Amino acid sequence: MFVSFQTRADSISLDFLDNVAAHCKRKGLTNFELITRISAENKSGRWDNNFIMTEVGNVQNLNKVIVCGPPVMSETFERCLHDMIKQKKISRH
């Protein structure tokens, strides 16, 4: 799951998601991974096609990608994932 918020105060359910990710890690579960970006804390810029291709490409047995963030981010993910499917870098289930 990829989530992006301007600040932690602006986030929705981030504490819950952090707890779910920590629980999965404690239990050795590999079916959930949380990748978080807080714009005010992260000075590396927006998530772009290169970031998405690298991160998604590194996931073994990818079944679902959930994106939570501003519309521009969601559109970037949608476009990039569509391109990755067309290029057969990932498959649609």
MDTraj code that builds the backbone (N, CA, C; nanometers):
import mdtraj as md
import numpy as np

residues = "MET PHE VAL SER PHE GLN THR ARG ALA ASP SER ILE SER LEU ASP PHE LEU ASP ASN VAL ALA ALA HIS CYS LYS ARG LYS GLY LEU THR ASN PHE GLU LEU ILE THR ARG ILE SER ALA GLU ASN LYS SER GLY ARG TRP ASP ASN ASN PHE ILE MET THR GLU VAL GLY ASN VAL GLN ASN LEU ASN LYS VAL ILE VAL CYS GLY PRO PRO VAL MET SER GLU THR PHE GLU ARG CYS LEU HIS ASP MET ILE LYS GLN LYS LYS ILE SER ARG HIS".split()
xyz = np.array([
    [0.0847, -0.1163, 0.0000],
    [0.0000, 0.0000, 0.0000],
    [0.0897, 0.1231, 0.0000],
    [0.0643, 0.2126, -0.0942],
    [0.1369, 0.3378, -0.1046],
    [0.0464, 0.4494, -0.0531],
    [0.0924, 0.5236, 0.0476],
    [0.0147, 0.6354, 0.0992],
    [0.1023, 0.7595, 0.1021],
    [0.0415, 0.8725, 0.0716],
    [0.1141, 0.9985, 0.0714],
    [0.0257, 1.1070, 0.1304],
    [0.0838, 1.1832, 0.2216],
    [0.0136, 1.2946, 0.2850],
    [0.1075, 1.4139, 0.2919],
    [0.0511, 1.5336, 0.2971],
    [0.1321, 1.6543, 0.3096],
    [0.2049, 1.6552, 0.4444],
    [0.1312, 1.6306, 0.5533],
    [0.1889, 1.6239, 0.6877],
    [0.1247, 1.5070, 0.7613],
    [0.1858, 1.4655, 0.8713],
    [0.1245, 1.3597, 0.9525],
    [-0.0105, 1.4038, 1.0074],
    [-0.0230, 1.5326, 1.0404],
    [-0.1498, 1.5843, 1.0919],
    [-0.2606, 1.5753, 0.9867],
    [-0.2252, 1.5814, 0.8590],
    [-0.3225, 1.5712, 0.7497],
    [-0.3593, 1.4267, 0.7161],
    [-0.2868, 1.3331, 0.7724],
    [-0.3053, 1.1926, 0.7332],
    [-0.4373, 1.1374, 0.7849],
    [-0.4832, 1.0367, 0.7145],
    [-0.6051, 0.9658, 0.7522],
    [-0.5659, 0.8215, 0.7810],
    [-0.5876, 0.7776, 0.9032],
    [-0.5634, 0.6388, 0.9445],
    [-0.4174, 0.5964, 0.9377],
    [-0.3246, 0.6898, 0.9382],
    [-0.1836, 0.6521, 0.9271],
    [-0.1379, 0.5705, 1.0484],
    [-0.1830, 0.6064, 1.1681],
    [-0.1474, 0.5282, 1.2870],
    [-0.1967, 0.3841, 1.2732],
    [-0.3193, 0.3679, 1.2252],
    [-0.3751, 0.2346, 1.2043],
    [-0.2916, 0.1557, 1.1031],
    [-0.2595, 0.2193, 0.9910],
    [-0.1811, 0.1514, 0.8875],
    [-0.0422, 0.1142, 0.9378],
    [0.0211, 0.2043, 1.0141],
    [0.1517, 0.1731, 1.0738],
    [0.1410, 0.0523, 1.1658],
    [0.0321, 0.0458, 1.2434],
    [0.0124, -0.0688, 1.3338],
    [-0.0113, -0.1985, 1.2573],
    [-0.0858, -0.1914, 1.1477],
    [-0.1076, -0.3108, 1.0646],
    [0.0252, -0.3593, 1.0072],
    [0.1050, -0.2667, 0.9560],
    [0.2352, -0.3038, 0.8996],
    [0.3260, -0.3642, 1.0066],
    [0.3271, -0.3051, 1.1267],
    [0.4099, -0.3576, 1.2364],
    [0.3617, -0.4961, 1.2792],
    [0.2308, -0.5156, 1.2844],
    [0.1747, -0.6462, 1.3207],
    [0.2162, -0.7528, 1.2181],
    [0.2038, -0.7201, 1.0910],
    [0.2430, -0.8148, 0.9858],
    [0.3904, -0.8510, 0.9975],
    [0.4727, -0.7524, 1.0248],
    [0.6165, -0.7771, 1.0380],
    [0.6452, -0.8671, 1.1579],
    [0.5802, -0.8383, 1.2728],
    [0.5988, -0.9214, 1.3934],
    [0.5580, -1.0661, 1.3690],
    [0.4514, -1.0844, 1.2938],
    [0.3982, -1.2193, 1.2672],
    [0.4659, -1.2878, 1.1488],
    [0.5572, -1.2177, 1.0830],
    [0.6255, -1.2765, 0.9680],
    [0.5381, -1.2845, 0.8441],
    [0.4328, -1.2055, 0.8399],
    [0.3426, -1.2050, 0.7247],
    [0.4018, -1.1184, 0.6141],
    [0.3917, -1.1660, 0.4928],
    [0.4509, -1.0931, 0.3800],
    [0.3464, -1.0449, 0.2799],
    [0.2191, -1.0488, 0.3195],
    [0.1132, -1.0107, 0.2255],
    [0.0693, -0.8654, 0.2386],
    [0.1410, -0.7861, 0.3191],
    [0.1087, -0.6446, 0.3314],
    [0.2368, -0.5660, 0.3531],
    [0.2550, -0.4623, 0.2713],
    [0.3686, -0.3724, 0.2883],
    [0.3169, -0.2302, 0.2749],
    [0.3607, -0.1442, 0.3664],
    [0.3192, -0.0050, 0.3666],
    [0.4370, 0.0821, 0.3272],
    [0.4190, 0.1616, 0.2233],
    [0.5203, 0.2577, 0.1806],
    [0.4569, 0.3953, 0.1984],
    [0.5156, 0.4742, 0.2887],
    [0.4582, 0.6031, 0.3273],
    [0.5475, 0.7177, 0.2825],
    [0.4840, 0.8240, 0.2360],
    [0.5559, 0.9471, 0.2025],
    [0.4832, 1.0629, 0.2679],
    [0.5554, 1.1362, 0.3518],
    [0.5037, 1.2583, 0.4131],
    [0.5783, 1.3741, 0.3464],
    [0.5087, 1.4506, 0.2643],
    [0.5736, 1.5539, 0.1823],
    [0.6569, 1.6505, 0.2644],
    [0.6061, 1.6935, 0.3787],
    [0.6777, 1.7915, 0.4609],
    [0.8071, 1.7342, 0.5183],
    [0.8166, 1.6018, 0.5281],
    [0.9352, 1.5374, 0.5843],
    [1.0283, 1.4827, 0.4772],
    [0.9751, 1.4592, 0.3589],
    [1.0503, 1.3948, 0.2519],
    [1.0853, 1.4983, 0.1462],
    [1.2104, 1.5254, 0.1326],
    [1.2542, 1.6273, 0.0380],
    [1.2981, 1.5686, -0.0962],
    [1.2677, 1.4407, -0.1201],
    [1.3136, 1.3755, -0.2427],
    [1.2217, 1.3997, -0.3625],
    [1.1142, 1.4723, -0.3421],
    [1.0258, 1.5017, -0.4539],
    [0.9101, 1.4044, -0.4651],
    [0.8336, 1.4206, -0.5695],
    [0.7147, 1.3377, -0.5916],
    [0.7534, 1.1962, -0.6343],
    [0.6599, 1.1049, -0.6104],
    [0.6790, 0.9702, -0.6618],
    [0.6532, 0.9762, -0.8115],
    [0.7506, 0.9330, -0.8896],
    [0.7385, 0.9401, -1.0349],
    [0.7432, 0.7998, -1.0935],
    [0.7408, 0.7916, -1.2267],
    [0.7414, 0.6612, -1.2939],
    [0.8605, 0.5751, -1.2535],
    [0.9790, 0.6346, -1.2447],
    [1.0976, 0.5558, -1.2074],
    [1.0827, 0.4960, -1.0684],
    [1.0349, 0.5762, -0.9730],
    [1.0128, 0.5261, -0.8374],
    [0.9119, 0.4123, -0.8392],
    [0.7993, 0.4335, -0.9060],
    [0.6921, 0.3333, -0.9087],
    [0.7415, 0.2046, -0.9741],
    [0.8086, 0.2157, -1.0886],
    [0.8577, 0.0965, -1.1578],
    [0.9570, 0.0193, -1.0706],
    [1.0423, 0.0904, -0.9998],
    [1.1398, 0.0243, -0.9131],
    [1.0705, -0.0436, -0.7954],
    [0.9846, 0.0298, -0.7255],
    [0.9197, -0.0245, -0.6066],
    [0.8271, -0.1409, -0.6409],
    [0.7440, -0.1233, -0.7405],
    [0.6506, -0.2299, -0.7789],
    [0.7274, -0.3474, -0.8389],
    [0.8300, -0.3187, -0.9154],
    [0.9111, -0.4244, -0.9754],
    [0.9850, -0.5091, -0.8741],
    [1.0119, -0.4540, -0.7551],
    [1.0833, -0.5272, -0.6511],
    [0.9941, -0.6185, -0.5681],
    [0.8632, -0.6090, -0.5861],
    [0.7694, -0.6879, -0.5059],
    [0.7507, -0.8259, -0.5687],
    [0.7689, -0.9273, -0.4876],
    [0.7449, -1.0649, -0.5325],
    [0.5965, -1.0971, -0.5142],
    [0.5378, -1.1675, -0.6071],
    [0.3984, -1.2124, -0.5964],
    [0.3020, -1.0971, -0.5681],
    [0.3100, -0.9948, -0.6470],
    [0.2228, -0.8788, -0.6312],
    [0.0814, -0.9158, -0.6724],
    [-0.0134, -0.8985, -0.5810],
    [-0.1529, -0.9273, -0.6107],
    [-0.2375, -0.8024, -0.6249],
    [-0.2055, -0.7013, -0.5453],
    [-0.2867, -0.5806, -0.5465],
    [-0.2016, -0.4628, -0.5034],
    [-0.2255, -0.3489, -0.5642],
    [-0.1614, -0.2235, -0.5253],
    [-0.2725, -0.1286, -0.4831],
    [-0.2600, -0.0752, -0.3627],
    [-0.3558, 0.0229, -0.3125],
    [-0.2827, 0.1554, -0.3021],
    [-0.3426, 0.2590, -0.3564],
    [-0.2805, 0.3915, -0.3579],
    [-0.3735, 0.4887, -0.2869],
    [-0.3186, 0.5636, -0.1924],
    [-0.3951, 0.6645, -0.1201],
    [-0.3139, 0.7928, -0.1184],
    [-0.3618, 0.8932, -0.1854],
    [-0.2903, 1.0192, -0.1913],
    [-0.3658, 1.1164, -0.2792],
    [-0.3025, 1.2259, -0.3131],
    [-0.3689, 1.3269, -0.3966],
    [-0.3957, 1.2741, -0.5372],
    [-0.4904, 1.3347, -0.6078],
    [-0.5261, 1.2883, -0.7427],
    [-0.4080, 1.2751, -0.8380],
    [-0.3153, 1.3684, -0.8348],
    [-0.1999, 1.3618, -0.9256],
    [-0.1202, 1.2336, -0.9001],
    [-0.1016, 1.1981, -0.7734],
    [-0.0282, 1.0760, -0.7401],
    [-0.1045, 0.9522, -0.7900],
    [-0.2344, 0.9497, -0.7654],
    [-0.3154, 0.8357, -0.8102],
    [-0.3095, 0.8206, -0.9614],
    [-0.3173, 0.9318, -1.0330],
    [-0.3100, 0.9277, -1.1796],
    [-0.1734, 0.8786, -1.2268],
    [-0.0675, 0.9210, -1.1595],
    [0.0670, 0.8763, -1.1961],
    [0.0793, 0.7261, -1.1763],
    [0.0317, 0.6756, -1.0634],
    [0.0354, 0.5319, -1.0394],
    [-0.0456, 0.4571, -1.1432],
    [-0.1673, 0.5037, -1.1711],
    [-0.2533, 0.4356, -1.2681],
    [-0.1865, 0.4276, -1.4048],
    [-0.1325, 0.5401, -1.4498],
    [-0.0668, 0.5446, -1.5811],
    [0.0566, 0.4535, -1.5841],
    [0.1371, 0.4598, -1.4803],
    [0.2594, 0.3798, -1.4765],
    [0.2278, 0.2306, -1.4679],
    [0.1330, 0.1923, -1.3817],
    [0.0969, 0.0508, -1.3701],
    [0.0386, -0.0014, -1.5012],
    [-0.0417, 0.0808, -1.5682],
    [-0.0966, 0.0423, -1.6985],
    [0.0172, 0.0177, -1.7984],
    [0.1148, 0.1085, -1.7994],
    [0.2304, 0.0912, -1.8889],
    [0.3087, -0.0352, -1.8540],
    [0.3230, -0.0631, -1.7242],
    [0.3966, -0.1838, -1.6829],
    [0.3232, -0.3103, -1.7277],
    [0.1903, -0.3085, -1.7252],
    [0.1118, -0.4227, -1.7726],
    [0.1309, -0.4384, -1.9233],
    [0.1237, -0.3279, -1.9972],
    [0.1428, -0.3332, -2.1424],
    [0.2822, -0.3859, -2.1784],
    [0.3828, -0.3492, -2.0991],
    [0.5191, -0.3934, -2.1238],
    [0.5483, -0.5316, -2.0641],
    [0.4454, -0.5904, -2.0014],
    [0.4545, -0.7227, -1.9401],
    [0.5580, -0.7287, -1.8277],
    [0.5770, -0.6157, -1.7598],
    [0.6645, -0.6137, -1.6427],
    [0.5894, -0.6613, -1.5199],
    [0.4568, -0.6469, -1.5237],
    [0.3684, -0.7034, -1.4219],
    [0.2485, -0.7580, -1.4958],
    [0.1733, -0.8451, -1.4288],
    [0.0533, -0.9010, -1.4931],
    [-0.0695, -0.8577, -1.4168],
    [-0.1795, -0.8554, -1.4871],
    [-0.3082, -0.8204, -1.4271],
    [-0.3744, -0.9496, -1.3830],
    [-0.4200, -0.9513, -1.2588],
    [-0.4887, -1.0723, -1.2065],
    [-0.6366, -1.0523, -1.2115],
])
top = md.Topology()
chain = top.add_chain()
for i, resn in enumerate(residues, 1):
    res = top.add_residue(resn, chain, resSeq=i)
    for name in ("N", "CA", "C"):
        top.add_atom(name, md.element.get_by_symbol(name[0]), res)
traj = md.Trajectory(xyz[None], top)
